[in-house]
């Protein structure tokens, strides 16, 4: 299996933003910070 590039890994740019924000919240505040509503509002992306 070949390694995927960053652009191939994410299906769309908003997915990358969502994941990066989630990693940042997890690092700064722990797993309890990973609330869908909070993350969606922070990155201005729909929950669905």
C-alpha positions in Angstrom: 0.0 0.0 0.0 1.4 3.4 -0.9 1.4 6.4 1.4 -1.1 9.1 0.6 -0.1 12.7 0.3 -1.8 15.3 2.5 -4.0 16.5 -0.4 -5.1 12.9 -1.2 -5.8 12.1 2.5 -8.5 14.7 2.9 -11.6 14.5 0.8 -12.1 18.2 0.9 -10.5 21.3 2.5 -13.2 21.7 5.2 -12.3 18.2 6.5 -8.7 19.2 7.0 -9.9 22.4 8.9 -12.2 20.3 11.1 -9.5 17.7 12.0 -6.8 20.3 12.7 -9.2 22.2 15.0 -10.0 19.0 16.8 -6.4 18.1 17.3 -5.7 21.6 18.7 -8.6 21.4 21.1 -7.6 17.9 22.3 -4.0 19.1 22.9 -5.1 22.2 24.7 -8.1 21.0 26.7 -8.3 17.2 26.5 -11.0 14.9 25.2 -13.8 16.6 27.0 -13.4 19.7 24.7 -14.3 17.7 21.6 -17.9 18.7 21.3 -19.4 18.7 17.8 -21.5 21.8 18.3 -18.5 23.8 19.7 -16.2 22.6 16.9 -18.7 23.3 14.2 -19.3 26.9 15.4 -15.5 27.5 15.8 -14.7 26.5 12.2 -17.9 27.7 10.7 -18.7 24.3 9.1 -21.9 22.4 9.3 -22.0 19.4 11.6 -23.3 17.1 8.8 
